[in-house]
Amino acid sequence: MKDEKIGRHVNIVSIGVSRENGTLSNLLSLIDKESNEETDLAIVPELCLGFSIHHMDGEAITKMRELAKQKEIYIAFTAFRYGDTEADVYNSTILIDRKGDITGVYDKAFPFWSDEHLDPPSIPGKDVQVFETDFGKIGITICFDVNFPDAFKRLSDLGAELVIWPSGYSGGISLQAHAINHNYYIVTCTTTPDCAVYDITGREWYYQMTPGVNVSKLSLDLDRCIFHFDLNMEKRDQLLAEHADDVEMDCCLEKEGWFTLRAKKPGVSVRGLAAEYGLEELAHYKKRKSDELDGLRGFSLRSL
């Protein structure tokens, strides 16, 4: 990221490949070619190397780590991997940092039937996690996970700002629903191959599909914030009046009762200013009210 950018941007390269183009040498070449000094994160899709199973210290993951270090980028690489023994197989996204270190591993929580019929079968991951990076908090889900809302709710509760979704298919409005409900960005990378981006309002902000290989280069402002009208309108108006040169309301959704704020110039943090003026972001507001009301009723509706 460069200091002159307005907001807190993450620059992403989503490299979707069809399965016939999914070789290790091709993936490494594409990441090397399509990433540059501006790139923060490169993503490749689920099944990019088919159903082959890899050791954590094997060739594929080792070469991805070497490339991440060489390019000084994060790489999200999804593949089937062995666990502690070769009897344990997971469908995993390995998040590699700019130094080539593995900063996190997400094991697909909801394997698809074809995963389960591997020999040995892919087993479900035990948790859904958020990973800290130098540009923000990343959540990861994989393909069939999209059908299980609890996974996406968990990422929201953990403070995810960006969710990446490597997949064997496009997902479509199922993903849009999660972006609407949880107000984080969702970026896809698939073997269709295509890429979609849903923004914090749930709007499909970007879509591109290219036969064979699809390369999408994206820049997302993770400092952009969304708020409910409730309890925030006077505070919003005061902030905008006193910082007219710094912040603007770029979206107002009257039917939903939501608005978004973003920075107008470098060095301004919308999130920081909003906190100073007492504005409460939408995801925090919904979680706070849910917890308060669960306390009043003596149980959580989510446990029913």
Residue pairs with C-beta under 8 A, 6 or more apart in sequence:
1 8
1 9
1 10
1 11
1 38
1 40
1 135
2 38
3 266
4 266
5 219
5 266
6 221
6 262
6 263
6 264
6 265
6 266
6 268
7 221
7 222
7 223
7 224
7 262
7 263
7 270
8 135
8 136
8 221
8 222
8 223
8 269
9 135
9 219
9 220
9 221
9 222
10 40
10 41
10 135
10 136
10 162
10 219
10 220
10 222
11 38
11 39
11 40
11 41
11 217
11 218
11 219
12 39
12 40
12 41
12 42
12 43
12 187
12 216
12 217
12 218
12 219
12 220
13 31
13 34
13 35
13 39
13 41
13 42
13 43
13 215
13 216
13 217
13 218
14 43
14 187
14 188
14 189
14 195
14 214
14 215
14 216
14 218
15 27
15 30
15 31
15 34
15 42
15 43
15 44
15 45
15 189
15 213
15 214
15 215
16 44
16 45
16 189
16 190
16 191
16 192
16 193
16 194
16 195
16 210
16 213
16 214
16 215
16 216
17 26
17 27
17 30
17 44
17 45
17 48
17 191
17 193
17 212
17 213
17 214
18 191
18 192
18 193
18 211
18 212
18 213
19 47
19 50
19 191
21 193
21 212
21 213
22 47
22 48
22 49
22 50
22 191
23 49
24 49
24 59
24 60
24 63
27 44
27 48
27 49
28 63
28 64
28 67
30 213
30 215
31 42
31 44
31 67
31 71
31 75
32 67
32 70
32 71
34 42
34 215
34 217
35 42
35 71
35 73
37 72
39 71
39 73
40 73
40 74
40 133
40 135
41 73
41 74
41 75
41 76
41 133
41 135
41 138
41 164
42 71
42 73
42 74
42 75
42 76
43 75
43 76
43 164
43 166
43 187
43 189
44 75
44 76
44 77
44 78
44 166
44 189
45 78
45 166
45 167
45 168
45 189
45 190
45 191
45 193
46 78
46 91
46 142
46 143
46 166
46 167
46 168
46 190
46 191
47 78
47 168
47 191
48 77
48 78
48 79
48 166
48 191
49 60
49 79
51 80
51 114
51 118
52 79
52 80
53 79
53 80
53 81
53 82
53 89
53 118
54 60
54 61
54 79
54 80
54 81
54 82
55 61
55 81
55 82
56 81
56 82
56 94
56 102
60 77
60 79
61 77
61 79
61 81
61 94
61 102
64 75
64 77
64 94
64 96
65 96
65 100
65 101
65 102
66 100
67 75
68 74
68 75
68 96
68 97
68 98
68 99
68 100
69 98
69 99
69 100
72 98
73 98
74 95
74 96
74 97
74 98
74 103
74 133
75 95
75 96
76 93
76 94
76 95
76 96
76 140
76 164
76 166
76 189
77 93
77 94
77 96
78 91
78 92
78 93
78 94
78 142
78 166
79 91
79 92
79 94
80 89
80 90
80 91
80 92
80 115
80 118
80 122
81 89
81 90
81 92
81 94
82 88
82 89
83 89
83 90
83 123
86 120
87 120
88 120
88 123
89 118
89 120
89 121
89 122
89 123
90 107
90 108
90 122
90 123
90 125
91 107
91 108
91 111
91 115
91 122
91 142
92 105
92 106
92 107
92 108
92 125
93 105
93 106
93 108
93 140
93 142
93 164
93 166
94 102
94 104
94 105
95 102
95 103
95 104
95 105
95 106
95 131
95 138
95 140
96 102
96 103
97 103
97 133
98 134
103 131
103 132
103 133
104 129
104 131
104 140
106 125
106 128
106 129
106 131
106 140
106 141
106 142
107 124
107 125
107 126
108 115
108 122
108 124
108 125
108 141
108 142
108 143
108 144
108 145
109 124
109 125
109 126
109 127
109 128
109 141
109 145
109 148
109 151
110 124
110 144
110 145
110 147
110 148
110 151
111 121
111 122
111 123
111 124
111 144
112 143
112 144
115 121
115 122
115 144
116 122
128 139
128 141
128 151
128 154
128 155
128 158
129 139
129 140
129 158
130 137
130 138
130 139
130 155
130 158
130 159
130 160
131 137
131 138
131 139
131 140
135 222
136 161
136 162
136 222
137 158
137 159
137 160
137 161
137 162
138 160
138 161
138 162
138 163
138 164
139 155
139 158
139 160
139 162
139 163
139 164
139 184
140 163
140 164
140 165
140 166
141 151
141 152
141 155
141 163
141 165
142 165
142 166
142 167
143 165
143 166
143 167
143 168
143 169
145 151
145 165
146 165
146 167
146 171
146 174
146 175
146 178
147 174
149 178
149 181
152 163
152 178
152 181
152 182
153 181
153 182
155 163
155 182
155 184
156 181
156 182
156 183
156 184
156 283
156 287
157 287
160 182
160 184
161 184
161 185
161 222
162 184
162 185
162 186
162 187
162 220
162 222
163 178
163 184
163 185
163 186
163 187
164 186
164 187
164 188
164 189
165 171
165 175
165 186
165 187
165 188
165 189
166 188
166 189
166 190
167 188
167 189
167 190
167 191
168 190
168 191
169 190
169 191
169 192
170 188
170 190
170 192
170 194
170 196
170 209
171 188
171 190
171 196
172 196
175 186
175 188
175 196
175 198
176 198
176 202
176 204
177 202
178 186
178 198
179 185
179 186
179 198
179 199
179 200
179 201
179 202
180 201
180 202
181 202
182 283
183 200
183 201
183 202
183 226
183 281
183 282
183 283
184 200
184 283
185 197
185 198
185 199
185 200
185 220
185 222
186 196
186 197
186 198
187 195
187 196
187 197
187 218
187 220
188 194
188 195
188 196
188 197
189 195
192 209
192 214
193 209
193 210
193 211
193 212
193 213
193 214
194 207
194 208
194 209
194 210
194 214
195 206
195 207
195 208
195 209
195 214
195 216
195 218
196 204
196 206
196 207
197 204
197 205
197 206
197 207
197 218
197 220
198 204
198 205
199 205
199 220
200 224
200 225
200 226
200 260
201 226
201 251
201 253
201 258
201 260
206 216
206 218
208 214
208 216
221 262
221 263
223 262
223 263
223 269
223 270
223 271
224 250
224 260
224 261
224 262
224 263
224 270
225 260
225 261
225 262
225 270
225 271
225 274
225 279
225 281
226 258
226 259
226 260
226 281
226 282
226 283
227 236
227 258
227 259
227 260
227 261
227 274
227 279
227 280
227 281
227 282
227 285
228 257
228 258
228 280
228 282
228 285
229 257
229 258
229 259
230 257
230 285
231 280
231 285
232 279
232 280
235 277
235 278
235 279
236 249
236 259
236 261
236 277
236 279
238 277
239 247
239 261
239 273
239 274
239 277
239 279
240 247
240 248
240 249
243 268
243 273
245 264
245 265
246 263
246 264
246 265
246 268
246 273
247 261
247 262
247 263
247 264
247 268
247 270
247 273
248 261
248 262
248 264
249 259
249 260
249 261
250 260
250 261
250 262
251 258
251 259
251 260
252 258
252 259
252 260
253 259
258 282
261 270
261 274
262 270
263 269
263 270
271 281
274 281
280 288
294 300
294 301
